[in-house]
Amino acid sequence: METYDVIIIGGAVMGSSTAYFLASNPDFTGKILVVEKDPTYAQCSTSLSAGGIRQQFSNTENIQLSQFGASFIKNIDAHLRFDDDPVTVDFMENGYLFLATEKGMPVLQKNHETQTAAGAKVQILDQAGLKEKFDWLHTDDLCAGSYGFADAGWFDPHCLTMAFKNKAKSLGVTYLKDKVVGIQRTGQKISHITLESGETIYGGTFVNAAGPKAARLAEMAGINDLPVHSRKRFVFLFKCNTRLPDCPLVVDPTGAYFRPEGENYICGKSPDENNDPDCEDFFMDYSVFEEQLWPILAERVPAFDAIKRISSWAGHYAYNVKDQNAIIGAHPEVTNFIFANGFSGHGLQQAPGVGRAVSELVTYGKYRTLDLTCFAFERFAANRLYKELNVV
């Protein structure tokens, strides 16, 4: 029977980051297996995301995770190069801009205090400041905006995933194209997994990095209360003949966002809470762009009154329905089953920090860099929810 010290289930950015940080740690000498059903990542949440990174969160730990993520991707070649080809993820450090009306100012200001206390590179621009810096923006209804002017922007999600994967493989990590269809639990320990191919593989520690499918995987281990649901999100690519100088990723008070994408722009908006069912399909609803997004975009940026949708796609958030925050760490009873789940749209930018954190738990039994105990699974049973307010 094949046996590994660590088996990571899910090989996209979170699983591959964890594999890299484990394999690159000289204190860890075990064998690592990553099981991924689709090594092309064509429909995984990572590849279909908008690729953003920011420090504008309401929780200090989320800010710290993204600060490490920004530092990592800005120095990615030094971390993940393994041959003569330079590694890049095309990081566009154009910034992030959260806009607020008078109604949203108390939350914006409170979050800003948390962010600056954590050392985030953000500033509050009042209405005049917004108009001066972004003269293409309609500001009459705005009170202010939170502008992340450094270590914020967007990058290529697929490139980051493949860079982690290729480096991990060069360090001896085994990647297996297959699907986990069964998990054998004996008492309070997981002993092995069963694959769709029929193979049985034994392991010491198991990491759940299954993205939107995380709850289904946990159920195979007899854990029925992981609050991670698959929620569909649309991204629309559109053309505008007018260029917006120095355009960051802009988040409107309505929750709609837009940013440049090469010579074009992308946009999206999370649906209202009462119209956000669990979903695993990729069916597109183009009326979301025509009837919801376009009017918001045209109101916020007059030049967007004349735009043309040229492409679109759907992806899925691994959405934590309890508090929209990550679930990281071992199950309190099934202690060799570790969660890296429920990032609610923030997983890409937090993957370097979470991969490092999970590798520390596996290697040392505790966190050594960032203390992420606030994201422990036990918080749900104890009713200690840790709400993240800045979910886009």
C-alpha positions as CSV (number, residue, x, y, z in Angstrom):
1,M,0.0,0.0,0.0
2,E,1.3,3.5,-0.9
3,T,1.8,5.6,2.2
4,Y,2.6,9.4,2.5
5,D,3.3,11.5,5.6
6,V,1.0,14.3,4.3
7,I,-1.8,14.0,1.8
8,I,-3.2,17.3,0.4
9,I,-6.6,16.9,-1.2
10,G,-6.9,19.7,-3.8
11,G,-4.0,20.9,-5.9
12,A,-4.9,24.4,-6.9
13,V,-3.3,27.5,-5.3
14,M,-4.0,26.6,-1.6
15,G,-3.0,23.0,-1.9
16,S,0.1,23.7,-4.0
17,S,1.2,26.6,-1.6
18,T,0.9,24.2,1.3
19,A,2.9,21.6,-0.6
20,Y,5.6,24.1,-1.4
21,F,6.1,25.5,2.1
22,L,6.2,21.9,3.5
23,A,8.7,20.7,1.0
24,S,10.9,23.8,1.2
25,N,11.2,23.5,5.0
26,P,14.3,21.7,6.1
27,D,12.6,20.7,9.3
28,F,10.1,18.6,7.4
29,T,11.5,15.4,5.9
30,G,8.3,13.5,5.0
31,K,6.7,12.4,1.8
32,I,4.0,14.6,0.3
33,L,1.2,13.7,-2.0
34,V,-1.2,16.2,-3.7
35,V,-4.4,14.7,-5.2
36,E,-6.0,16.9,-7.9
37,K,-8.7,15.7,-10.2
38,D,-8.1,18.4,-12.9
39,P,-4.4,19.4,-13.3
40,T,-5.5,22.0,-16.0
41,Y,-7.4,23.9,-13.3
42,A,-9.8,25.0,-16.0
43,Q,-12.8,25.3,-13.7
44,C,-11.2,25.8,-10.3
45,S,-11.9,28.9,-8.2
46,T,-8.3,30.0,-8.5
47,S,-8.2,30.2,-12.2
48,L,-11.6,31.9,-12.6
49,S,-11.1,34.6,-10.0
50,A,-10.5,38.3,-10.6
51,G,-7.0,38.0,-9.3
52,G,-7.1,40.8,-6.7
53,I,-4.9,41.4,-3.7
54,R,-5.4,44.1,-1.1
55,Q,-5.0,45.0,2.6
56,Q,-8.4,46.6,3.1
57,F,-10.0,44.1,5.5
58,S,-11.8,44.5,8.8
59,N,-9.7,41.8,10.6
60,T,-6.0,42.2,11.4
61,E,-5.2,38.6,10.5
62,N,-6.6,39.0,7.0
63,I,-4.5,42.1,6.6
64,Q,-1.4,40.3,7.7
65,L,-2.1,37.4,5.4
66,S,-2.4,39.7,2.4
67,Q,0.6,41.7,3.4
68,F,2.7,38.5,3.3
69,G,1.0,37.5,0.0
70,A,2.0,40.9,-1.5
71,S,5.6,40.5,-0.4
72,F,5.7,37.0,-1.7
73,I,4.4,37.7,-5.2
74,K,6.6,40.8,-5.5
75,N,9.6,38.5,-4.8
76,I,8.2,35.4,-6.4
77,D,11.2,34.7,-8.7
78,A,13.4,34.4,-5.6
79,H,11.0,32.0,-4.0
80,L,9.7,29.8,-6.8
81,R,12.3,29.7,-9.6
82,F,13.8,26.2,-10.1
83,D,15.4,26.5,-13.5
84,D,16.6,29.2,-15.8
85,D,13.2,30.5,-16.6
86,P,12.2,33.6,-14.5
87,V,8.9,33.3,-12.6
88,T,6.4,36.1,-12.9
89,V,2.7,36.5,-12.1
90,D,2.3,39.9,-13.9
91,F,1.5,41.8,-10.8
92,M,-0.2,45.1,-11.6
93,E,0.3,47.2,-8.5
94,N,-2.4,49.7,-9.4
95,G,-4.1,49.7,-6.0
96,Y,-7.5,49.2,-4.6
97,L,-10.2,51.8,-4.0
98,F,-13.2,51.3,-1.7
99,L,-15.8,54.0,-2.2
100,A,-18.2,55.1,0.5
101,T,-21.3,57.3,0.8
102,E,-22.1,59.0,4.1
103,K,-23.9,55.9,5.2
104,G,-20.8,53.8,4.8
105,M,-18.3,56.1,6.5
106,P,-18.4,54.7,10.0
107,V,-17.4,51.2,8.7
108,L,-14.8,52.7,6.3
109,Q,-13.2,54.7,9.1
110,K,-13.2,51.9,11.6
111,N,-11.7,49.5,9.1
112,H,-9.1,52.2,8.2
113,E,-8.0,52.4,11.8
114,T,-7.6,48.6,11.9
115,Q,-5.6,48.6,8.7
116,T,-3.2,51.4,9.6
117,A,-2.6,49.9,13.0
118,A,-1.5,46.7,11.1
119,G,0.8,48.8,8.9
120,A,-1.3,48.6,5.7
121,K,-0.4,51.2,3.1
122,V,-3.8,52.8,2.8
123,Q,-5.2,56.4,3.0
124,I,-8.6,58.0,3.2
125,L,-9.4,60.3,0.3
126,D,-12.2,62.8,0.8
127,Q,-14.5,63.7,-2.0
128,A,-12.2,66.5,-3.3
129,G,-9.2,64.1,-3.0
130,L,-11.0,61.5,-5.0
131,K,-11.9,63.9,-7.8
132,E,-8.4,65.3,-8.0
133,K,-6.8,61.9,-8.2
134,F,-9.4,60.1,-10.4
135,D,-11.0,62.8,-12.5
136,W,-12.9,60.2,-14.5
137,L,-14.9,59.2,-11.3
138,H,-18.4,60.6,-10.5
139,T,-18.1,61.6,-6.9
140,D,-21.2,63.8,-6.1
141,D,-22.8,61.1,-3.9
142,L,-19.5,60.0,-2.3
143,C,-18.2,61.0,1.1
144,A,-14.7,59.4,0.8
145,G,-12.7,56.4,-0.4
146,S,-10.2,54.0,1.1
147,Y,-7.3,53.9,-1.3
148,G,-4.7,51.1,-1.0
149,F,-1.9,52.7,-2.8
150,A,0.8,50.0,-2.5
151,D,1.0,46.2,-2.2
152,A,-2.5,46.1,-3.8
153,G,-3.8,45.4,-7.3
154,W,-4.1,42.2,-9.3
155,F,-2.1,39.4,-10.9
156,D,-2.4,36.2,-12.9
157,P,-4.0,33.5,-10.7
158,H,-3.1,30.6,-12.9
159,C,0.5,31.6,-13.1
160,L,0.8,31.7,-9.3
161,T,-0.8,28.2,-9.0
162,M,1.5,26.7,-11.6
163,A,4.6,28.4,-10.0
164,F,3.8,26.8,-6.7
165,K,3.1,23.5,-8.3
166,N,6.2,23.4,-10.4
167,K,8.4,24.4,-7.5
168,A,6.8,21.8,-5.2
169,K,7.3,19.1,-7.8
170,S,10.9,20.1,-8.1
171,L,11.3,19.6,-4.4
172,G,10.0,16.1,-4.5
173,V,6.2,16.5,-4.0
174,T,4.1,13.9,-5.9
175,Y,1.1,15.1,-7.8
176,L,-1.6,12.6,-8.7
177,K,-4.5,13.2,-11.1
178,D,-7.4,11.5,-9.4
179,K,-10.5,12.2,-7.3
180,V,-11.0,11.3,-3.7
181,V,-14.2,9.3,-3.4
182,G,-13.8,8.0,0.2
183,I,-12.1,8.7,3.4
184,Q,-11.5,6.0,6.0
185,R,-11.8,7.2,9.6
186,T,-11.1,4.9,12.5
187,G,-12.0,6.5,15.8
188,Q,-10.5,10.0,15.9
189,K,-8.0,9.4,13.1
190,I,-8.1,9.3,9.3
191,S,-6.1,6.3,8.0
192,H,-6.5,6.4,4.3
193,I,-8.3,7.7,1.2
194,T,-9.9,5.9,-1.6
195,L,-9.6,7.3,-5.1
196,E,-11.9,7.1,-8.1
197,S,-9.3,4.9,-9.8
198,G,-9.8,2.4,-7.1
199,E,-6.4,3.0,-5.4
200,T,-6.1,3.2,-1.7
201,I,-3.5,5.5,-0.2
202,Y,-2.5,5.7,3.5
203,G,-1.3,8.9,5.2
204,G,-0.3,10.5,8.4
205,T,-1.9,14.0,8.0
206,F,-4.6,15.0,5.6
207,V,-5.2,18.5,4.4
208,N,-8.5,19.6,3.1
209,A,-7.8,22.1,0.3
210,A,-10.8,21.2,-1.8
211,G,-12.1,24.8,-2.3
212,P,-15.9,24.9,-2.9
213,K,-16.0,21.1,-2.5
214,A,-14.5,21.2,1.0
215,A,-17.7,20.4,2.9
216,R,-18.3,17.3,0.8
217,L,-14.8,16.1,1.5
218,A,-15.3,16.7,5.2
219,E,-18.5,14.7,5.2
220,M,-16.5,11.7,3.8
221,A,-14.5,12.0,7.1
222,G,-17.7,12.1,9.2
223,I,-17.5,15.8,9.7
224,N,-20.9,17.2,8.8
225,D,-20.8,20.8,10.0
226,L,-18.1,22.5,7.8
227,P,-20.0,25.7,6.8
228,V,-18.4,26.1,3.3
229,H,-20.8,26.4,0.4
230,S,-20.2,26.8,-3.3
231,R,-21.5,30.1,-4.5
232,K,-21.4,31.2,-8.1
233,R,-19.9,34.6,-9.2
234,F,-19.9,36.1,-12.6
235,V,-17.0,38.1,-14.2
236,F,-17.6,40.2,-17.3
237,L,-15.0,41.6,-19.7
238,F,-16.0,44.8,-21.5
239,K,-14.5,47.3,-23.8
240,C,-14.4,51.0,-23.3
241,N,-12.8,53.4,-25.9
242,T,-12.0,55.9,-23.2
243,R,-8.9,55.0,-21.0
244,L,-9.1,55.7,-17.3
245,P,-5.6,56.9,-16.2
246,D,-4.1,55.2,-13.1
247,C,-7.3,53.1,-12.6
248,P,-7.1,50.9,-9.5
249,L,-9.6,48.1,-8.7
250,V,-12.6,50.1,-7.7
251,V,-15.3,48.8,-5.4
252,D,-18.5,50.9,-5.6
253,P,-20.7,51.4,-2.5
254,T,-23.2,49.0,-4.2
255,G,-20.6,46.2,-4.0
256,A,-20.0,46.3,-7.8
257,Y,-16.3,46.3,-8.8
258,F,-14.3,47.0,-11.9
259,R,-10.6,47.1,-12.9
260,P,-8.5,47.3,-16.1
261,E,-7.7,44.0,-17.8
262,G,-5.1,44.8,-20.5
263,E,-6.8,47.2,-22.9
264,N,-10.2,46.3,-21.6
265,Y,-11.9,46.1,-18.2
266,I,-13.5,43.4,-16.0
267,C,-16.4,43.8,-13.6
268,G,-18.6,41.9,-11.2
269,K,-20.9,42.0,-8.2
270,S,-21.9,39.5,-5.6
271,P,-25.6,38.9,-5.6
272,D,-27.9,39.9,-2.8
273,E,-27.8,37.5,0.2
274,N,-31.4,36.4,-0.4
275,N,-30.5,35.5,-4.1
276,D,-27.3,33.6,-3.6
277,P,-28.1,29.9,-3.6
278,D,-25.6,27.0,-3.4
279,C,-24.6,26.3,-6.9
280,E,-22.0,24.2,-8.8
281,D,-22.9,24.9,-12.4
282,F,-21.2,27.5,-14.7
283,F,-24.3,28.7,-16.5
284,M,-24.1,32.4,-17.3
285,D,-26.8,35.0,-16.6
286,Y,-26.0,37.8,-19.0
287,S,-28.8,40.0,-17.6
288,V,-26.6,40.6,-14.5
289,F,-24.4,42.7,-16.7
290,E,-27.1,44.4,-18.7
291,E,-29.6,45.1,-15.9
292,Q,-27.5,45.4,-12.8
293,L,-23.9,46.1,-13.5
294,W,-24.0,48.4,-16.5
295,P,-26.2,51.1,-14.8
296,I,-24.0,51.1,-11.8
297,L,-20.8,51.4,-13.9
298,A,-22.3,54.2,-16.0
299,E,-23.3,56.1,-13.0
300,R,-19.9,55.8,-11.3
301,V,-17.8,56.4,-14.5
302,P,-19.5,58.5,-17.1
303,A,-17.2,57.1,-19.8
304,F,-18.7,53.7,-19.1
305,D,-22.0,54.8,-20.5
306,A,-20.7,53.6,-23.9
307,I,-19.2,50.1,-23.3
308,K,-19.5,46.7,-25.0
309,R,-19.4,43.4,-23.2
310,I,-17.0,41.1,-25.1
311,S,-16.6,38.1,-22.8
312,S,-17.6,36.6,-19.5
313,W,-17.2,33.6,-17.3
314,A,-18.5,32.1,-14.0
315,G,-16.5,30.8,-11.1
316,H,-17.3,29.8,-7.5
317,Y,-16.4,31.1,-4.1
318,A,-15.7,28.7,-1.3
319,Y,-18.1,30.7,0.8
320,N,-18.1,30.4,4.6
321,V,-21.8,31.1,5.3
322,K,-21.1,31.7,9.1
323,D,-18.7,34.6,9.1
324,Q,-17.1,34.8,5.6
325,N,-13.7,34.1,7.0
326,A,-11.2,31.3,6.6
327,I,-11.3,28.0,8.4
328,I,-7.7,27.0,9.2
329,G,-6.3,24.3,11.4
330,A,-7.0,20.8,12.6
331,H,-10.4,19.4,13.5
332,P,-10.6,19.4,17.4
333,E,-11.4,15.7,17.5
334,V,-10.1,14.3,14.1
335,T,-6.7,15.9,14.8
336,N,-4.9,14.6,11.6
337,F,-7.5,16.3,9.4
338,I,-6.5,19.9,8.7
339,F,-8.8,22.6,7.2
340,A,-7.6,25.2,4.7
341,N,-11.1,26.3,3.6
342,G,-13.9,28.9,3.4
343,F,-11.9,31.9,2.1
344,S,-15.0,33.5,0.6
345,G,-13.2,35.0,-2.3
346,H,-9.9,35.9,-0.5
347,G,-8.1,32.6,-1.0
348,L,-5.9,33.6,-3.9
349,Q,-4.2,36.5,-2.1
350,Q,-4.0,34.6,1.1
351,A,-2.6,31.4,-0.3
352,P,1.1,32.1,0.4
353,G,0.3,33.0,4.1
354,V,-2.1,30.1,4.6
355,G,0.2,27.6,2.9
356,R,3.0,28.7,5.2
357,A,0.7,28.5,8.3
358,V,-0.6,25.0,7.5
359,S,2.9,23.8,6.9
360,E,3.8,25.1,10.4
361,L,0.9,23.2,11.9
362,V,2.0,20.0,10.2
363,T,5.7,20.4,11.0
364,Y,5.7,21.9,14.5
365,G,2.1,21.4,15.8
366,K,1.7,25.2,16.2
367,Y,1.9,28.5,14.3
368,R,5.4,30.1,14.2
369,T,4.8,33.2,12.1
370,L,1.3,34.6,12.0
371,D,-1.0,33.4,14.8
372,L,-4.2,32.3,13.0
373,T,-5.9,30.6,15.9
374,C,-8.9,33.0,15.3
375,F,-9.7,30.9,12.2
376,A,-10.0,27.6,14.1
377,F,-12.9,25.4,13.4
378,E,-13.8,25.4,17.1
379,R,-15.1,28.9,16.9
380,F,-18.4,27.8,15.4
381,A,-19.3,25.4,18.3
382,A,-18.3,28.1,20.8
383,N,-20.3,30.8,19.0
384,R,-17.2,32.9,18.6
385,L,-17.8,34.0,15.0
386,Y,-15.1,36.2,13.5
387,K,-16.9,38.3,10.9
388,E,-15.1,39.8,7.9
389,L,-16.9,42.9,6.7
390,N,-15.0,43.6,3.5
391,V,-16.2,40.8,1.3
392,V,-16.4,41.8,-2.4
